[in-house]
């Protein structure tokens, strides 16, 4: 038998299996959480959402993380038509989604989100609440149904904080009942838990404010409460970021020292993994710390936990480098997954990628808009007359 002298191309490192706590994943590719505002007005997931999420599983993603899902019937909802994990109807709706994803061979994690001061639509309250009574920077996001400046939130009382913690724990129990394989706490991108972490949005003088040790307390307490509610085996991740939906320039003031304290507290409180978000930015832009180390590599070193990196991870070369050089264990894709829901299969087969078109998310980031965008593109392509 003759042997070919042609060089063999090594498989992309993201295609290797990995463990995420007790979860065994066939590859290191995850769908990042992306707000789609496509639930019913009551927050119940729909059949369209089941099809949407199952499509990523069918395309080969090992892990699918949901959009941010609200956790209580008080202040947590951030957008109209956002899904919840509060009522029996929510649990039933999500069960259809998890069944569809599992049937296609992927695991699924529910991202638990409390919008806090940057809530721009709620079925339950007309006012908002946050760590301090300060108007958030920037303006509401039109792609999620918002318009104009944010409201000034009321400063949360001790009772409000206890209620928020209890909501996260109850929502995690509901997620387990709905068939999810784990939950992810949304402590990133400017939402409530990140508002407490951030120096300029948290001016409290009680135990939840002041130094970073105080500002990280709520995240750690929520994580500990969720861990107590779901037990030691259920996956409980935490998503953190420096940048925010309403502040792309923010960085943790203490740099690596702040990062070390945050990652230490997350590990101590019982996290299964840490997901470092970039809020629409390239990983290389948001990951570098003073001294050259990356925030994701530091998270791995300090916490000893698996780390998910985010930010332009559909760049095949960059994703390979992130894993091969030890910056992270998994990669999460947002817009790259929207444009290529079969990204893992394309990566394995060496097939080129489709470019992301912002029209998929504008003027609204909902599934109905995405269908209309796809239909219009198909119509435009079919109307082109081939040249002779």
C-alpha positions as CSV (number, residue, x, y, z in Angstrom):
1,X,0.0,0.0,0.0
2,X,1.4,3.4,-0.9
3,X,1.3,6.3,1.5
4,X,0.5,9.8,0.3
5,X,3.2,12.4,0.9
6,X,0.6,15.2,1.1
7,X,0.7,16.9,4.5
8,X,-2.2,16.2,6.8
9,X,-4.1,19.2,8.2
10,X,-4.5,19.0,12.0
11,X,-8.1,19.4,13.1
12,X,-9.1,22.7,14.6
13,X,-8.6,22.5,18.4
14,X,-12.1,23.8,19.0
15,X,-13.4,20.5,17.6
16,X,-11.9,18.5,20.4
17,X,-14.2,17.3,23.3
18,X,-14.1,19.0,26.6
19,X,-15.7,18.7,30.1
20,X,-17.5,21.6,31.6
21,X,-17.9,20.5,35.2
22,X,-20.0,17.4,35.0
23,X,-21.0,18.1,31.4
24,X,-19.3,16.3,28.6
25,X,-19.3,18.3,25.4
26,X,-18.4,16.9,21.9
27,X,-16.5,20.1,21.0
28,X,-15.5,23.4,22.4
29,X,-17.9,25.6,20.5
30,X,-20.8,27.3,22.2
31,X,-23.6,29.6,21.0
32,X,-23.3,32.8,22.9
33,X,-26.4,34.3,24.6
34,X,-28.1,36.7,22.2
35,X,-31.3,38.7,23.0
36,X,-34.0,37.8,20.5
37,X,-37.2,39.4,22.1
38,X,-39.3,36.7,20.4
39,X,-41.2,35.1,23.3
40,X,-45.0,35.7,23.9
41,X,-45.9,38.9,25.6
42,X,-46.2,36.8,28.8
43,X,-42.6,35.6,28.4
44,X,-43.3,32.1,27.3
45,X,-40.9,30.5,24.7
46,X,-42.5,29.8,21.4
47,X,-42.2,27.0,18.7
48,X,-40.2,29.4,16.6
49,X,-37.7,29.7,19.5
50,X,-37.4,25.9,19.7
51,X,-36.6,25.8,16.0
52,X,-34.1,28.6,16.3
53,X,-32.1,27.0,19.1
54,X,-32.4,23.5,17.7
55,X,-30.8,24.8,14.5
56,X,-27.6,25.5,16.3
57,X,-27.5,22.0,17.8
58,X,-28.2,20.6,14.3
59,X,-25.3,22.6,13.0
60,X,-22.9,20.9,15.4
61,X,-22.6,23.2,18.4
62,X,-21.8,21.3,21.5
63,X,-23.3,23.8,23.9
64,X,-26.2,26.3,23.3
65,X,-26.6,29.1,25.8
66,X,-30.0,30.9,25.8
67,X,-30.6,34.6,25.6
68,X,-30.9,36.4,28.9
69,X,-34.0,35.1,30.7
70,X,-35.6,37.1,33.5
71,X,-35.7,35.7,37.0
72,X,-38.6,37.3,38.9
73,X,-41.9,39.0,38.6
74,X,-40.7,42.2,40.1
75,X,-37.7,44.2,38.6
76,X,-35.7,41.7,36.6
77,X,-37.4,41.8,33.2
78,X,-35.4,43.9,30.7
79,X,-37.4,43.9,27.5
80,X,-40.9,43.3,26.3
81,X,-41.2,39.8,24.7
82,X,-38.2,38.6,26.7
83,X,-38.6,35.0,27.9
84,X,-38.8,34.3,31.6
85,X,-38.2,31.4,34.0
86,X,-40.7,32.4,36.6
87,X,-44.0,30.7,36.0
88,X,-45.2,27.1,35.2
89,X,-46.0,28.3,31.7
90,X,-42.4,29.5,31.3
91,X,-41.1,26.1,32.4
92,X,-43.4,24.3,30.0
93,X,-42.4,26.5,27.1
94,X,-38.7,26.1,27.8
95,X,-39.1,22.3,28.1
96,X,-40.1,22.2,24.4
97,X,-37.0,24.1,23.6
98,X,-34.6,21.9,25.6
99,X,-36.2,18.8,24.2
100,X,-35.6,20.1,20.7
101,X,-32.0,20.9,21.4
102,X,-31.3,17.6,23.1
103,X,-32.9,15.7,20.2
104,X,-30.2,17.2,17.9
105,X,-27.4,16.2,20.2
106,X,-26.4,19.4,22.1
107,X,-26.5,20.4,25.7
108,X,-28.3,23.6,26.8
109,X,-27.7,26.2,29.5
110,X,-30.2,28.9,30.5
111,X,-28.7,32.4,31.1
112,X,-30.4,34.0,34.1
113,X,-30.6,37.8,33.8
114,X,-31.8,40.7,36.0
115,X,-31.7,43.9,34.0
116,X,-31.7,46.2,37.0
117,X,-31.3,49.9,36.0
118,X,-31.2,49.2,32.3
119,X,-34.6,47.6,32.0
120,X,-36.5,49.2,29.1
121,X,-39.7,47.1,29.1
122,X,-41.5,45.0,31.7
123,X,-44.8,43.4,32.3
124,X,-44.5,43.8,36.0
125,X,-43.3,47.3,36.8
126,X,-43.2,50.7,35.3
127,X,-40.2,51.8,37.4
128,X,-36.7,50.3,37.6
129,X,-34.2,49.5,40.4
130,X,-30.5,49.4,40.7
131,X,-27.6,49.7,43.1
132,X,-27.8,53.5,43.2
133,X,-30.3,56.1,42.0
134,X,-28.3,57.2,38.9
135,X,-29.5,57.5,35.3
136,X,-27.5,54.9,33.2
137,X,-25.2,56.2,30.5
138,X,-26.3,56.2,26.9
139,X,-29.8,55.6,25.6
140,X,-32.1,52.6,25.3
141,X,-31.5,50.0,22.6
142,X,-33.9,50.3,19.7
143,X,-33.2,46.8,18.4
144,X,-34.8,45.5,21.6
145,X,-37.7,47.9,21.5
146,X,-36.3,50.8,23.5
147,X,-36.2,54.5,22.8
148,X,-34.8,57.6,24.5
149,X,-32.8,57.9,27.8
150,X,-33.0,55.3,30.5
151,X,-35.1,56.0,33.6
152,X,-33.5,56.9,36.9
153,X,-33.7,53.8,39.0
154,X,-34.6,53.7,42.6
155,X,-31.8,52.5,44.9
156,X,-32.5,48.9,45.9
157,X,-33.2,48.3,49.6
158,X,-32.1,45.3,51.5
159,X,-35.4,43.7,50.9
160,X,-35.1,44.4,47.1
161,X,-31.7,42.7,47.1
162,X,-32.9,39.7,49.0
163,X,-35.8,39.4,46.6
164,X,-33.4,39.5,43.6
165,X,-31.2,36.8,45.1
166,X,-34.3,34.6,45.8
167,X,-35.4,35.2,42.2
168,X,-32.2,33.9,40.7
169,X,-32.3,30.8,42.9
170,X,-35.9,30.0,42.1
171,X,-35.3,30.6,38.4
172,X,-32.4,28.1,38.5
173,X,-34.7,25.5,40.0
174,X,-37.2,26.2,37.2
175,X,-34.4,25.8,34.7
176,X,-33.6,22.4,36.0
177,X,-37.3,21.5,35.9
178,X,-37.4,22.7,32.3
179,X,-34.7,20.2,31.3
180,X,-31.7,22.6,31.1
181,X,-28.2,21.1,31.7
182,X,-27.1,24.1,33.6
183,X,-27.5,27.9,34.2
184,X,-25.3,30.9,33.6
185,X,-25.6,34.0,35.8
186,X,-25.5,37.1,33.7
187,X,-23.0,39.3,35.6
188,X,-21.8,41.1,32.4
189,X,-22.6,43.9,30.0
190,X,-24.1,46.4,32.4
191,X,-27.0,44.4,33.8
192,X,-27.8,44.3,37.5
193,X,-25.0,42.1,38.8
194,X,-22.5,44.1,36.7
195,X,-24.0,47.3,37.9
196,X,-23.1,46.3,41.5
197,X,-19.6,45.4,40.3
198,X,-19.0,48.7,38.6
199,X,-17.6,51.6,40.5
200,X,-19.5,54.4,38.9
201,X,-22.9,52.7,39.0
202,X,-22.6,51.5,42.6
203,X,-22.2,54.4,45.0
204,X,-23.6,52.4,48.0
205,X,-22.1,52.8,51.4
206,X,-23.5,49.5,52.8
207,X,-21.9,46.0,52.6
208,X,-22.8,45.9,48.8
209,X,-20.8,49.0,47.9
210,X,-17.5,50.8,48.5
211,X,-14.4,48.7,47.7
212,X,-14.5,45.9,45.1
213,X,-14.8,43.4,47.9
214,X,-18.2,45.0,48.7
215,X,-19.2,45.4,45.1
216,X,-18.6,41.8,44.2
217,X,-20.6,40.6,47.2
218,X,-24.0,40.4,45.4
219,X,-22.6,38.3,42.5
220,X,-21.1,35.9,45.0
221,X,-24.2,35.7,47.1
222,X,-26.4,35.1,44.1
223,X,-24.0,32.3,43.0
224,X,-24.0,30.7,46.4
225,X,-27.8,30.9,46.6
226,X,-28.2,29.3,43.2
227,X,-25.6,26.6,44.0
228,X,-27.5,25.8,47.2
229,X,-30.8,25.6,45.3
230,X,-29.7,23.2,42.5
231,X,-27.1,21.2,44.3
232,X,-23.4,20.4,43.7
233,X,-23.7,18.5,40.4
234,X,-25.8,21.0,38.3
235,X,-23.7,23.3,36.1
236,X,-23.7,27.0,37.3
237,X,-21.6,29.3,35.1
238,X,-21.1,33.1,35.4
239,X,-20.7,35.5,32.6
240,X,-18.6,38.6,33.3
241,X,-17.3,41.5,31.2
242,X,-15.6,44.8,31.4
243,X,-17.5,46.5,28.5
244,X,-21.2,47.1,28.7
245,X,-24.1,47.5,26.3
246,X,-24.2,51.2,27.2
247,X,-20.4,51.7,27.7
248,X,-18.0,50.0,25.3
249,X,-14.9,51.8,26.8
250,X,-15.2,50.7,30.5
251,X,-12.4,48.6,32.0
252,X,-12.0,47.4,35.6
253,X,-10.1,50.2,37.3
254,X,-7.7,47.9,39.1
255,X,-6.9,45.8,36.0
256,X,-5.4,42.4,36.8
257,X,-5.8,42.9,40.5
258,X,-9.5,43.5,40.2
259,X,-9.8,40.5,37.9
260,X,-8.0,38.3,40.4
261,X,-10.4,39.2,43.2
262,X,-13.5,38.7,41.1
263,X,-12.4,35.3,39.8
264,X,-11.4,34.2,43.3
265,X,-14.8,35.1,44.7
266,X,-16.6,33.3,41.8
267,X,-14.6,30.1,42.4
268,X,-15.2,30.2,46.1
269,X,-19.0,30.7,45.7
270,X,-19.3,27.5,43.6
271,X,-19.0,28.5,39.9
272,X,-18.7,25.6,37.4
273,X,-17.2,27.8,34.7
274,X,-16.5,31.5,33.8
275,X,-17.6,33.0,30.5
276,X,-15.8,36.3,29.6
277,X,-17.9,38.4,27.3
278,X,-16.7,41.1,24.9
279,X,-20.0,42.9,24.1
280,X,-19.6,42.9,20.4
281,X,-15.9,43.7,20.5
282,X,-13.0,41.6,19.3
283,X,-11.5,39.4,22.0
284,X,-8.1,40.7,21.4
285,X,-9.3,44.3,22.0
286,X,-11.0,43.6,25.3
287,X,-8.9,40.7,26.7
288,X,-5.4,42.2,27.1
289,X,-4.5,43.4,30.6
290,X,-1.5,45.5,31.6
291,X,1.6,43.4,31.4
292,X,0.3,41.5,28.3
293,X,-1.7,38.7,30.0
294,X,-5.2,38.1,28.8
295,X,-8.2,38.3,31.1
296,X,-9.3,34.8,30.0
297,X,-6.0,33.2,30.8
298,X,-6.0,34.9,34.1
299,X,-9.4,33.6,34.9
300,X,-8.2,30.1,34.2
301,X,-5.1,30.5,36.4
302,X,-6.9,32.1,39.4
303,X,-10.1,30.2,39.4
304,X,-8.9,26.8,38.2
305,X,-12.2,26.6,36.3
306,X,-13.0,26.1,32.6
307,X,-13.2,29.5,30.8
308,X,-15.2,30.4,27.7
309,X,-13.8,33.2,25.5
310,X,-16.0,35.4,23.4
311,X,-15.4,38.1,20.7
312,X,-15.0,37.4,17.0
313,X,-14.4,33.7,17.7
314,X,-15.6,32.8,14.2
315,X,-12.2,34.1,13.1
316,X,-10.8,30.6,12.6
317,X,-7.2,31.5,13.2
318,X,-7.9,33.5,16.3
319,X,-10.1,30.8,17.8
320,X,-7.4,28.2,17.3
321,X,-4.8,30.5,19.0
322,X,-7.0,31.2,22.0
323,X,-7.4,27.5,22.7
324,X,-3.9,26.3,21.7
325,X,-2.1,29.0,23.7
326,X,-4.2,28.3,26.8
327,X,-6.2,31.5,26.9
328,X,-9.5,29.7,27.2
329,X,-11.1,26.2,27.1
330,X,-14.2,27.0,24.9
331,X,-15.2,29.6,22.4
332,X,-18.6,31.2,22.2
333,X,-20.0,32.7,19.0
334,X,-22.7,35.3,18.6
335,X,-23.0,37.0,15.2
336,X,-20.7,34.3,13.7
337,X,-23.3,31.7,14.8
338,X,-26.2,33.7,13.5
339,X,-24.6,33.9,10.1
340,X,-23.4,30.3,10.3
341,X,-25.6,28.2,12.5
342,X,-23.7,25.2,11.2
343,X,-20.3,26.7,12.0
344,X,-18.9,23.5,13.7
345,X,-19.7,21.5,10.6
346,X,-18.2,24.1,8.3
347,X,-15.1,24.2,10.5
348,X,-14.7,20.4,10.4
349,X,-15.3,20.2,6.6
350,X,-13.1,23.3,5.7
351,X,-16.1,25.1,4.2
352,X,-16.1,28.9,3.9
353,X,-18.1,31.1,6.2
354,X,-21.0,33.4,5.4
355,X,-20.5,37.0,6.5
356,X,-22.8,38.5,9.1
357,X,-25.3,41.0,7.8
358,X,-26.5,43.6,10.3
359,X,-29.9,43.4,8.6
360,X,-30.5,40.2,10.5
361,X,-30.9,42.2,13.7
362,X,-32.2,45.6,12.5
363,X,-34.5,47.3,13.0
364,X,-35.4,44.6,15.6
365,X,-33.3,41.7,16.8
366,X,-36.3,39.3,16.8
367,X,-36.8,36.1,14.9
368,X,-39.6,37.6,12.8
369,X,-37.2,40.3,11.5
370,X,-34.6,37.6,10.7
371,X,-37.2,35.6,8.7
372,X,-38.2,38.7,6.8
373,X,-34.5,39.5,6.1
374,X,-33.9,36.0,4.8
375,X,-37.0,36.1,2.6
376,X,-36.0,39.5,1.1
377,X,-32.5,38.2,0.4
378,X,-33.8,35.1,-1.2
379,X,-36.2,37.2,-3.4
380,X,-33.3,39.5,-4.4
381,X,-31.1,36.6,-5.3
382,X,-33.8,34.9,-7.4
383,X,-34.5,38.1,-9.3
384,X,-30.9,38.3,-10.6
385,X,-30.9,37.3,-14.2
386,X,-27.8,35.2,-15.1
387,X,-25.6,36.7,-17.8
388,X,-25.5,35.0,-21.2
